[in-house]
Structures are given as structure tokens and as C-alpha cells.
Amino acid sequence: MRKILCIGSASVDIKAFSQQEDVQNAYREGTIDLVPGGVARCMAINLCRLGFSTALYSVVGRDIFGEYIRRGLLEADVNIELLRTSETHKTALFSVMGAQGSSSSCVYSNEILREIAFDGALADFIRHKGIDAFVLDSNIPTETLADIYRIKETARSTGKGTRSVDAPFIFQNATSPDIAKKTLRWAPLIDLFGANEFEAAAILGNRPSPDAETADRFRALGFRNFIVTFGSEGVLVAIGDQTWTEKPYKPTAVVDTIGAGDAFASGFLYGFLSGKPEKKCIGFGLACARETLATRDTVSDGLSAEFLVTSRYRGGL
């Protein structure tokens, strides 16, 4: 089983929603939820629940939000030896505000993530723990990403990539539209790339569709294997020269969409790294996404390898 290091954001999500119409300068009654989030954190927990040995490298503040995140990761059995505490920055926050009849707006504060660096401690951890797979989000500083991809580039150029420890598997998440293009320079080194429709639009220059044309445009940029989620339209998956599109599994009620994309990527990765056929990997991803759509949290307590194998979803057949 792969040993996975997730590197990137561990934040607290503040979700505010009102059933009342959005009127400028108005006060509206609604709900406010405080839940731990962050792409790297979500995927570390999801993959751990699916049976992988996972660790998280991120930075939190010396504040109540940082303790909230740290406690949740410990309870989830994720290795947090590399979860550092900043003495100068506050824990990353992600605020989502929505109202009836209007699009949601997001505000985030990720300054603390600039402290994620490739240093001796990280290098020692990778070596001593036998890390052979990385899950990266695009919030990581460019210099740190370059150092990580240099590991793979060096293994390829020196011909040492015969063992997984020499040439680690890398999953790269686009993370958000404003930074989706950040890792384009390393596209040929990415083993699996993940984006949603909005991040894909930022990369391609216009809104894509779940079809072969979109897949070909990503391939032209150097990506070999990638997944693009399209919400209610389903997903587009391309592995090498093959392309698949699948409709989503819809829960009885969609409680919250945040975290569903990370859940799909986690389920797909579970199958992909376990050597399962691509169609089954897609089914695993859709099953995980459905479970996450049905909860207010960014990760679902119901995820497990047994859930995927025994579920009645297509991915478990």
C-alpha cells in the first residue's frame, strides 16, 4: 500500500447561507457553520479512511483554529509530524457566503501557507517514512513545488525511476481558479491532475464541457492523466489516450458541495493506486463524492475501503 504525503492547505471553512433574497446592505437571517477544510487536509483524511498510510505537511497558527484542525487530524489518525505551528501568521481561513437567488462568494486568507518549504526536515521525513506518493494542492509556494517536482525529474533523467521510491507518484490539484495555471510548467511530470469546471476554464480560457474536445485540449498542454469534475453534469476522466464521461450519483439531498471534488479525487486515487480498472476507479470516486455531498462537513465519516467494495454503487460491483 502506498505511503502518501499530502502537502498544502489545512484551513477552517466558515460557511454562511441565508434562504432570504440577497439585497444589498441588508441583514439576513441564516445559518453559519464552522468546519475544518483545506484540500490537502481533506484528501489526507479521505485517503486515510480508505486505507492508505497518510501524512499531512501544512502550517497552522497558534490559535483556536489551529488547535481545532490539529485535534481533528489526530482523531482521524493522520500523521501530523509535519503539521507546523506558525509564530507569525494565523491559521488559514476560507469564507463562503451565499443567499437565495444569488451566487456564493468566497474570501480566503492563505498567507500562512507561504511557510510551507522544502527543507531538511521534509527531506528526512520523505526518506525515513518511505513516502512514494504526493498529493499536492496549488496553494504551495512555487519554489516548494519546484523542489518536489525536481525529485521526479531527477529520477527520470538519471534512469532511477524503476522503483516507486525513486520516482514518486504525484497527484496535483488545481485547487482554485485564480491559481489553477500555477503548475502548468510541470504538466508532463504529473501522474494525475485534478480540477473542477471553473479551474479547467481558467486553464483553457473558456468554459469546457465533459467531452473529448476538452480532453484533447488538456493533452495538448502536456497532461497525460486527469480528472475534471462538472458538478451536476458529471465527470470527465482521461487516462493516456482513453477518455470517459460519467454522470454523477445523486444523493437524496445535496447538503453542501464543498469537499465533493476532493472526495471524488480520493476515491479515484484509491482505485488507481490499487491497480483497479479505470471505470471502477470512476465509480469509487463518484461514490465518495455522493457521500460527501450529503454532509455539511468537508469529509464524510462514512468513507472506507469496505464501503467502496461492498456498496451498491457501480464502482463497488
C-alpha angles and dihedrals in degrees: 000000000000121000106223131200115196114201126190142043128021105173143153115247119215108199118191123178134168128194088208121095116269107252121175115257091003128134112229132190114232146121130296121195128186113204135158113254144155127133097251093045093047094050093045090057095041093050092045090054089050090058107266126129101245137182131185128219111194141117129244132181129255090256142097091275092056092051090048091056095042093051093050093051091050090051089050091054095240115152107248101178087121096045099112131195118228120221093199109035136057124237114279114266130198118194123195119188123184140163137187112286097012139084119260120254126213132207122180139181113205103155091122092063090072085079092068101108137165101243139150093279092055092046091050092048092052091049099042096043093044093235108193101168134047129201107197132184122202095243088084114107113264092240091055092048089051091054092051094048089047088066090060095039091053092049091052097045094048095044093241095124095104092104126052092233089060096047108028123204111252127203112187123195120205087215101189139003095251093059101025094112093053097101100039091110090064097044095120090054095051113100093195129007124198130198140151124231094269094049089046089052090053090052097045099036097241140044110289129210128220094260144107093269092061090048091052091050091054091048089053088059091057102264115138103179123025146150125211120189119210103186111229090005092065130229141311117214126184124184113178108311095342125094131193133183123194135181116237126257103245120216120218088258131008105229099175134349097204110108096019093106091051089048092053091049090049094050092046091049091050090059097037095052090044091056097248122156113271095247090055090048089055090050091051090051094049092048091053091047092051092052091050094048088060095059136065090224123087090236129039123234088211097070119111139133089253090054091056096045097046100033121112091233116114090252091063097050 
